[in-house]
Amino acid sequence: MKPNILPKIDPWVRDIIVDPLSKQSLRTSEDGTELISPYGRKYPVVNGVYDLRLLNNTTTPDQKLWKSGQDFYESSATENALADSMDYAGELAGEREVYEAIPIEGRCLDVGGHQGRLRAFLDPAQEYISCDPFLNVFDRIRHPSNLTATYPFLTEPVNFLCCEAEFLPFESCSFDTVHMRSVVDHFRDPELAFNEAYRTLKSNGKLVVGLYVLGGKQGKVGIQQQGKETIKHLLDRFHIREDGDHHIWHPTYDELTNLIESCGFDINTVHWQKGTNDSTCYIQASKVDGLSKSSP
Ligand SMILES: C[S@@+](CC[C@H](N)C(=O)[O-])C[C@H]1O[C@@H](n2cnc3c(N)ncnc32)[C@H](O)[C@@H]1O
């Protein structure tokens, strides 16, 4: 049976929502179907979800690449949800030790947060919002199911809105934690996404990034892996995604940490997720005030 899950917007969330481009406040139309910016742009409210996505992503090669990857991700996520056969309990058990090492502090923005499964590791009273460009992410949840047996809170409303990491529709300095798990490799522009994380975090706020990295902890990219990446880049250039990899970027650990640091963060903790053969790292980094663009 399909539970009646309505994503919600709590008053504290409504208070910090802004236009994703101008960062000015948005007013709700009288009939509640649109959010209206002071400069004339409108955003629809679709089945209760604020759709604050900005771009059509149909113009440049980068945009088209991201869109085809996202379309592929959404259709395979939908098929998986219908099959309900994934090892959700194993997935959850594997993550537990990660959040013991890196607890999520205070008011949390979960960027690319999907259905908000991170709630498994939060205090129920903790302020939390998931934001994701996947508009219909709740549509295929069934209850009872394997999924809801593992994540019972999925049948309860969660703060959610639809947007891109590169254009976050939140006031600056609003969050204690910005969380990005298994998403940096999906972003169209990871640097812009980290810039937005920096902007929306409070002073000394925490960025938490979880990601599979190329070459793992050792940073050694084997010849086979190198060859695969080269082929992927070539196929991407010609918009052929036959290798089945729909990610945008597979950084090594050094590439990832260099980017995080150059975007104004100090790395506090690095945790390699157990059971991943040292291929997946979780990084907690603090926002340091005073970011300026580094010279080339
Ligand atoms: C592998 S899933 C991870 C979901 C969730 N973070 C988790 O760990 O369960 C990747 C997510 O990134 C989202 N995503 C893709 N491009 C994005 C972007 N530009 N901004 C924000 N989220 C994005 C997808 O819609 C998807 O929900």
The ligand as an SDF file (V2000), in Angstrom:
LIG
                    3D

 27 29  0  0  0  0  0  0  0  0999 V2000
   23.3030    7.9510   -4.5460 C   0  0  0  0  0  0  0  0  0  0  0  0
   22.0300    9.0440   -4.1350 S   0  0  0  0  0  0  0  0  0  0  0  0
   22.4080    9.4050   -2.4380 C   0  0  0  0  0  0  0  0  0  0  0  0
   21.1980    9.7570   -1.6400 C   0  0  0  0  0  0  0  0  0  0  0  0
   21.4370   10.0560   -0.1540 C   0  0  0  0  0  0  0  0  0  0  0  0
   22.3750   11.1260    0.0470 N   0  0  0  0  0  0  0  0  0  0  0  0
   21.8560    8.8340    0.6030 C   0  0  0  0  0  0  0  0  0  0  0  0
   23.0180    8.7180    0.9660 O   0  0  0  0  0  0  0  0  0  0  0  0
   20.9870    7.9770    0.8480 O   0  0  0  0  0  0  0  0  0  0  0  0
   22.4810   10.5280   -4.9970 C   0  0  0  0  0  0  0  0  0  0  0  0
   21.4830   11.6580   -4.8300 C   0  0  0  0  0  0  0  0  0  0  0  0
   22.0400   12.8640   -5.3780 O   0  0  0  0  0  0  0  0  0  0  0  0
   20.9880   13.6030   -5.9380 C   0  0  0  0  0  0  0  0  0  0  0  0
   21.5810   14.6430   -6.8370 N   0  0  0  0  0  0  0  0  0  0  0  0
   21.9990   14.5110   -8.1140 C   0  0  0  0  0  0  0  0  0  0  0  0
   22.4400   15.6840   -8.5880 N   0  0  0  0  0  0  0  0  0  0  0  0
   22.3060   16.5880   -7.5880 C   0  0  0  0  0  0  0  0  0  0  0  0
   22.5510   17.9890   -7.4820 C   0  0  0  0  0  0  0  0  0  0  0  0
   23.0650   18.7040   -8.4970 N   0  0  0  0  0  0  0  0  0  0  0  0
   22.2380   18.5990   -6.3290 N   0  0  0  0  0  0  0  0  0  0  0  0
   21.7260   17.8920   -5.2820 C   0  0  0  0  0  0  0  0  0  0  0  0
   21.4770   16.5670   -5.3280 N   0  0  0  0  0  0  0  0  0  0  0  0
   21.7620   15.9110   -6.4630 C   0  0  0  0  0  0  0  0  0  0  0  0
   20.1460   12.5400   -6.6190 C   0  0  0  0  0  0  0  0  0  0  0  0
   18.8570   12.9730   -6.9350 O   0  0  0  0  0  0  0  0  0  0  0  0
   20.1690   11.4320   -5.5560 C   0  0  0  0  0  0  0  0  0  0  0  0
   19.1040   11.5290   -4.6640 O   0  0  0  0  0  0  0  0  0  0  0  0
  1  2  1  0
  2  3  1  0
  2 10  1  0
  3  4  1  0
  4  5  1  0
  5  6  1  0
  5  7  1  0
  7  8  2  0
  7  9  1  0
 10 11  1  0
 11 12  1  0
 11 26  1  0
 12 13  1  0
 13 14  1  0
 13 24  1  0
 14 15  1  0
 14 23  1  0
 15 16  2  0
 16 17  1  0
 17 18  1  0
 17 23  2  0
 18 19  1  0
 18 20  2  0
 20 21  1  0
 21 22  2  0
 22 23  1  0
 24 25  1  0
 24 26  1  0
 26 27  1  0
M  CHG  2   2   1   9  -1
M  END
$$$$
